[in-house]
Amino acid sequence: MSSCKPRRMTSICGPADYSGYASLRKMVDHFIRERGYLMDTERDWWGNPDLPFAEACRRALFRLQNDQVRDGHQWTFSVDALDGFAKTLAHNRSSLESASTFQELYQGVERALRLAPNRKPLLIYDISRRLGFRLGRQPETVYLHAGTRAGANALKPGLGRPRTRPMAEFPTSIRTRLTPAQAEDFLCVASKWLRADLWD
C-alpha cells in the first residue's frame, strides 16, 4: 500500500466546485489538493499484483475500493453484463498483457469486448486505465470523451477532437503539472468552470 493517508471515498467523478478560482493555475492547485491522492489509491486498488488476473479484470469494471458496486461511469450496464465483460477480458489475457503501450492495451480491450472503434470510449478507457496499473501501461496522451471533451472545448473550441490529444496542446498549467490521466480527470470535473480566457 502507498503511504498516502486513507481518505473517505466519495464519488470519484462528477463536477467539483471551481467557481472561486480566477486562474487555471489556481484551479489545478485545487484539483491537486483534492484529487492528487487518487493516483496512489487507484494504483494500489486496481494494480494489486496479488490478485489473480481474472479477479483483476473483474475489479477493473467496478467501483474504486468496492468491487461489488458499479461505479457511476458504468451505470448503464448490469452487474451481470460487467461480470461477462470481466470473463471475456480474462480469456484474452495473453493479448492484453502483450500490449506495449496504453494505446495498444486500449485497442486490445476494444477488440476483446468486440466493440467497434470509438464505441463506448469511456468504458474502454476506464478498463484500460485500471488494467494498465497492473500491466504498467498508463496514457501517454489525453483521452477525450463526453465531460473531458466539454472541458477541452471550453478552453479552446475544437480541442475536444479527435479522440486523443498530446499534452503539448494543452495550457501550461495542465501540461506541466498533471499527468495525461490527471488532465483527463481535471478537464471532466472542472468542465463547468473552464473557459477560453483562462488559457495560460
C-alpha positions in Angstrom: 0.0 0.0 0.0 1.1 3.6 -0.6 2.0 5.9 2.3 -0.8 8.3 1.4 -3.4 8.9 4.1 -6.6 7.0 3.7 -9.4 9.2 2.7 -13.1 8.6 2.9 -14.2 7.7 -0.6 -17.0 9.7 -2.1 -17.8 9.7 -5.8 -14.6 10.0 -7.7 -16.2 11.5 -10.7 -18.6 14.4 -11.3 -18.2 18.1 -11.1 -16.4 19.8 -8.2 -16.7 23.5 -7.4 -14.1 25.6 -9.1 -16.1 28.8 -9.1 -13.9 30.6 -6.7 -10.7 30.5 -8.8 -9.8 33.2 -11.2 -6.9 31.4 -12.9 -6.3 28.0 -14.4 -3.2 27.6 -12.2 -5.3 28.0 -9.1 -7.9 25.6 -10.4 -5.1 23.0 -11.0 -3.8 23.7 -7.5 -7.3 22.9 -6.1 -7.5 19.7 -8.2 -4.1 18.5 -6.9 -5.1 19.2 -3.3 -8.5 17.5 -3.6 -7.7 14.6 -6.0 -3.9 14.3 -6.2 -4.1 11.3 -3.8 -6.2 9.3 -6.3 -3.3 8.0 -8.4 -1.8 6.1 -5.5 -5.2 4.9 -4.3 -6.1 3.7 -7.8 -2.7 2.0 -8.3 -3.0 0.2 -5.0 -6.6 -1.0 -5.7 -6.6 -1.8 -9.4 -2.9 -2.6 -9.8 -2.7 -5.1 -6.9 -0.3 -7.7 -8.1 -1.6 -10.3 -5.6 -4.9 -10.6 -7.4 -5.4 -13.4 -9.9 -5.7 -12.0 -13.4 -9.4 -12.9 -13.6 -10.1 -11.0 -10.4 -8.1 -8.0 -11.6 -10.3 -8.0 -14.7 -13.5 -8.0 -12.7 -12.2 -5.4 -10.3 -11.4 -3.1 -13.3 -15.2 -3.0 -14.1 -16.3 -1.9 -10.6 -16.0 0.9 -8.1 -12.8 2.0 -6.6 -12.4 0.3 -3.2 -15.6 -1.7 -3.6 -15.6 -4.3 -6.3 -19.2 -5.3 -5.6 -20.8 -2.0 -6.8 -20.9 -0.4 -10.2 -19.3 3.0 -10.4 -21.0 6.0 -11.9 -19.4 5.6 -15.3 -20.8 2.1 -15.8 -24.4 2.7 -14.5 -25.9 1.7 -17.9 -24.6 -1.9 -17.6 -26.0 -4.5 -15.3 -23.7 -6.3 -12.8 -24.2 -9.5 -14.9 -23.1 -7.6 -18.0 -20.0 -6.3 -16.3 -19.2 -9.8 -14.9 -19.5 -11.1 -18.5 -17.1 -8.4 -19.7 -14.6 -9.4 -17.0 -14.7 -13.0 -18.1 -14.1 -12.1 -21.7 -11.1 -9.9 -20.7 -9.6 -12.7 -18.6 -10.0 -15.1 -21.6 -7.9 -12.6 -23.6 -5.2 -12.3 -21.0 -2.2 -13.0 -23.3 -3.1 -10.3 -25.9 -3.8 -7.7 -23.2 -0.5 -8.5 -21.4 1.4 -8.2 -24.6 0.4 -4.6 -25.2 3.5 -2.5 -25.1 1.7 0.9 -24.8 -1.5 2.2 -23.3 -3.0 2.7 -26.8 -2.3 -1.0 -27.7 -4.0 -2.0 -24.4 -7.0 0.2 -25.2 -7.3 -1.3 -28.6 -6.9 -4.8 -27.1 -9.7 -4.2 -24.7 -11.9 -2.8 -27.5 -11.2 -6.0 -29.6 -11.7 -8.4 -26.7 -15.1 -6.9 -26.0 -15.9 -6.9 -29.7 -16.8 -3.2 -29.8 -16.4 -1.2 -32.9 -13.7 1.5 -32.7 -14.9 4.5 -30.6 -17.9 2.7 -29.3 -18.3 3.1 -25.5 -15.0 5.0 -25.3 -15.4 5.8 -21.5 -15.9 2.1 -20.7 -12.9 1.1 -22.7 -10.8 3.9 -21.3 -11.7 3.1 -17.7 -11.0 -0.7 -18.1 -7.7 0.0 -19.9 -6.5 2.5 -17.3 -7.4 0.2 -14.5 -5.8 -2.8 -16.0 -2.9 -0.5 -17.0 -2.0 -0.1 -13.3 -1.4 -3.8 -13.2 0.4 -4.0 -16.5 2.5 -0.9 -16.2 0.7 0.9 -19.0 -0.8 4.4 -18.5 -2.0 7.0 -21.0 0.7 9.0 -22.9 -1.9 11.4 -24.3 -5.2 12.9 -23.0 -8.2 10.8 -23.9 -11.2 12.9 -24.7 -14.8 11.7 -24.2 -18.0 13.3 -23.0 -17.2 15.5 -20.0 -13.5 15.7 -20.8 -14.3 16.8 -24.3 -16.6 19.5 -23.0 -13.8 20.8 -20.7 -11.3 20.8 -23.6 -13.7 22.6 -25.9 -14.4 25.2 -23.2 -10.7 26.1 -23.0 -10.3 26.2 -26.8 -13.0 25.4 -29.4 -12.1 22.2 -31.3 -9.6 21.0 -28.6 -12.0 18.2 -27.7 -11.5 16.4 -31.0 -10.1 14.0 -32.2 -10.3 11.2 -29.5 -6.8 11.9 -28.1 -4.6 14.9 -27.8 -0.9 15.2 -26.8 -0.2 17.1 -23.6 1.7 19.7 -25.6 -1.5 21.0 -27.0 -2.9 22.0 -23.5 -2.3 25.1 -21.4 0.9 25.4 -19.4 -0.9 24.7 -16.0 -2.2 21.4 -17.3 0.7 20.2 -19.4 3.4 20.9 -16.8 1.6 19.9 -13.6 -0.6 16.9 -14.4 -0.2 13.5 -16.0 -2.3 12.8 -19.0 -4.7 10.7 -16.9 -5.0 13.6 -14.4 -5.5 16.0 -17.2 -8.4 13.8 -18.4 -9.9 13.8 -14.9 -9.4 17.6 -14.4 -11.0 18.5 -17.7 -14.0 16.4 -16.8 -14.6 17.6 -13.2 -13.8 21.2 -13.8 -15.5 21.5 -17.2 -18.4 23.7 -16.0 -15.9 26.4 -14.9 -13.4 26.3 -17.8 -13.3 29.0 -20.4 -11.0 30.3 -23.1 -9.7 33.3 -21.2 -8.2 31.0 -18.6 -5.7 29.6 -21.1 -2.1 30.1 -19.9 
